Amino acid sequence: MTVFHRYRWLAPTLLLLPGLAWLAVFFLVPLGFLGYQSLQSGSFLNGYSFSWAFSNYGDAVGTYGPQFARSFLYAGIATVLCLAIAYPLVYWIAFRGGRWKNLFLVFIVAPFFVSYLVRTLAWLNILADEGPVVRVLRDVHILGPDGRLLATAVAVVAGITYNFLPFMALPLYVSLEQIDPRLLEAAEDLYASKRAAFVRVTLPLSAPGIVAGTLLTFIPAAGDFINAQLLGTPNQKMIGNVIQSQYLEQIDYPSAAALSFILMALILVALALYAKVVGTEKLTG
């Protein structure tokens, strides 16, 4: 027996080592430092010291509870809107796009070729008080003569929806594109209407894409702060804005670290509840 055959069981471990090292250096170590920092007390001028200051967590929840709630509310609405927009769009691309499928997919991901900040700034012009959107809404009397969209929750949710739409569309497309058209033909041969075939065949088979898309959209949207900062007012602040302010303006590192850990914990709880509702097999399917 050669040395290679004797130690071939080491091959999978060796292949995993680079990835594990990357996670350890760039995820676990910073996460551990963040947890250590969240339990410190003191000030930037006088210095921070580790004192098991669990009160940082209680103070963070008590002070910034509305921002946490608003972040999850905005992220949830944006996720639902992304699903409502992306599903019919990618359904048409997958089943009706023909030889133009790749081109249509390029159109979906094209915004990624532009900076996230620039994309959000563009919405300042789109939703401006004298812009085309507001003008049309005033003409049809959805908005009053002095009505506006900027500096409102509508603008913030619209910006989040636009920026994270591709995160919903691409997983959905992968699931829909893999559906064998013969299954739909078989359903119609068994006297199922197009609506019944969609509900009983297409929708269940695309469920993994729906789950993946909602996760990929909701998680980053909950921590977003650019849209609320540029398109909203202090009344629309999300928890990401608070964390940014605590780090860069207030220079209160322990509070910022505690807020970050609470946000991660709440997202994990939300994911656990979501997994229980939809079933873990769809999360891994």
SULPE-V203397 format. One record per residue. N is the residue number from 1. SS is DSSP state (H for helix, E for strand, L for the rest). PHI is phi in whole degrees, 0 to 359 (NA if undefined). Layout:
N_SS_PHI + N_SS_PHI
This chain:
1_L_NA + 2_L_284 + 3_H_298 + 4_H_299 + 5_H_292 + 6_H_292 + 7_L_246 + 8_L_292 + 9_L_293 + 10_H_282 + 11_H_302 + 12_H_301 + 13_H_295 + 14_H_295 + 15_H_292 + 16_H_280 + 17_H_303 + 18_H_301 + 19_H_294 + 20_H_295 + 21_H_296 + 22_H_299 + 23_H_297 + 24_H_294 + 25_H_285 + 26_H_256 + 27_H_232 + 28_H_293 + 29_H_296 + 30_H_299 + 31_H_294 + 32_H_296 + 33_H_294 + 34_H_296 + 35_H_296 + 36_H_298 + 37_H_292 + 38_H_292 + 39_L_255 + 40_E_269 + 41_E_224 + 42_E_124 + 43_E_217 + 44_L_295 + 45_L_286 + 46_L_266 + 47_E_94 + 48_E_251 + 49_E_224 + 50_E_284 + 51_L_219 + 52_L_52 + 53_L_279 + 54_L_294 + 55_H_297 + 56_H_301 + 57_H_288 + 58_H_297 + 59_H_296 + 60_H_296 + 61_H_292 + 62_H_293 + 63_H_275 + 64_H_243 + 65_H_304 + 66_H_300 + 67_H_291 + 68_H_298 + 69_H_299 + 70_H_295 + 71_H_299 + 72_H_290 + 73_H_294 + 74_H_298 + 75_H_296 + 76_H_294 + 77_H_297 + 78_H_297 + 79_H_295 + 80_H_297 + 81_H_295 + 82_H_300 + 83_H_295 + 84_H_295 + 85_H_277 + 86_H_285 + 87_H_298 + 88_H_297 + 89_H_295 + 90_H_285 + 91_H_299 + 92_H_296 + 93_H_295 + 94_H_293 + 95_H_254 + 96_H_232 + 97_L_289 + 98_H_58 + 99_H_283 + 100_H_263 + 101_H_305 + 102_H_298 + 103_H_295 + 104_H_296 + 105_H_294 + 106_H_299 + 107_H_299 + 108_H_291 + 109_H_270 + 110_H_305 + 111_H_303 + 112_H_293 + 113_H_282 + 114_L_245 + 115_L_306 + 116_H_304 + 117_H_295 + 118_H_295 + 119_H_299 + 120_H_289 + 121_H_298 + 122_H_299 + 123_H_289 + 124_H_297 + 125_H_282 + 126_H_297 + 127_L_259 + 128_L_301 + 129_L_301 + 130_L_253 + 131_L_279 + 132_H_294 + 133_H_294 + 134_H_296 + 135_H_298 + 136_H_295 + 137_H_296 + 138_H_289 + 139_H_295 + 140_L_266 + 141_L_67 + 142_L_284 + 143_L_252 + 144_L_287 + 145_L_304 + 146_L_252 + 147_L_292 + 148_L_213 + 149_L_251 + 150_L_299 + 151_L_63 + 152_L_227 + 153_H_297 + 154_H_300 + 155_H_295 + 156_H_296 + 157_H_295 + 158_H_297 + 159_H_296 + 160_H_297 + 161_H_300 + 162_H_298 + 163_H_291 + 164_H_254 + 165_H_303 + 166_H_299 + 167_H_294 + 168_H_275 + 169_H_292 + 170_H_293 + 171_H_299 + 172_H_298 + 173_H_298 + 174_H_301 + 175_H_293 + 176_H_290 + 177_H_291 + 178_L_276 + 179_L_288 + 180_L_287 + 181_H_303 + 182_H_294 + 183_H_293 + 184_H_291 + 185_H_296 + 186_H_296 + 187_H_296 + 188_H_289 + 189_H_295 + 190_L_268 + 191_L_70 + 192_L_276 + 193_L_289 + 194_H_299 + 195_H_295 + 196_H_294 + 197_H_297 + 198_H_294 + 199_H_291 + 200_H_268 + 201_H_240 + 202_H_296 + 203_H_298 + 204_H_297 + 205_H_289 + 206_L_268 + 207_H_303 + 208_H_302 + 209_H_292 + 210_H_296 + 211_H_296 + 212_H_298 + 213_H_295 + 214_H_294 + 215_H_292 + 216_H_295 + 217_H_272 + 218_H_292 + 219_H_300 + 220_H_291 + 221_H_295 + 222_H_294 + 223_L_260 + 224_L_291 + 225_L_222 + 226_H_294 + 227_H_296 + 228_H_293 + 229_H_288 + 230_H_268 + 231_H_255 + 232_L_241 + 233_L_233 + 234_H_305 + 235_H_289 + 236_H_251 + 237_L_300 + 238_L_256 + 239_H_293 + 240_H_298 + 241_H_295 + 242_H_294 + 243_H_298 + 244_H_300 + 245_H_295 + 246_H_295 + 247_H_283 + 248_H_262 + 249_L_250 + 250_L_283 + 251_L_55 + 252_L_252 + 253_H_297 + 254_H_301 + 255_H_294 + 256_H_297 + 257_H_294 + 258_H_296 + 259_H_299 + 260_H_296 + 261_H_293 + 262_H_296 + 263_H_299 + 264_H_298 + 265_H_295 + 266_H_295 + 267_H_295 + 268_H_296 + 269_H_296 + 270_H_298 + 271_H_294 + 272_H_297 + 273_H_295 + 274_H_297 + 275_H_297 + 276_H_292 + 277_H_285 + 278_H_274 + 279_L_97 + 280_H_293 + 281_H_294 + 282_H_282 + 283_H_289 + 284_H_257 + 285_L_279
